[in-house]
């Protein structure tokens, strides 16, 4: 919403148990973009190539309800063109993270991530960030 175009996000994930409570998580996102025909001054066309994200985590399950992970994420692609001219905008960054998850009351999960961006080529670099998520499982 607000971008005047459609997006399609294909997400794939794999969790591979390694040893007892230790697991390897692999996640991949591919985002495909429709054209925005009202970009710029309102009569220009914005086209964007697909963006790709790869996340990997090494996760340790303390219990069935408590988990901790260290991970890495790579974001790439997404070069943008306004009326055929490259506007120097694309996605290119890497991120390290530490995450803690807690499941409570059987249906609620709280996830806390401490993140650090490095090697950012376009966009904002977060030296240190904190992501909080509340999830309801049904």
Order of alpha helices (4+ residues) and beta strands (2+ residues): beta-beta-beta-beta-beta-beta-beta-beta-beta-beta-beta
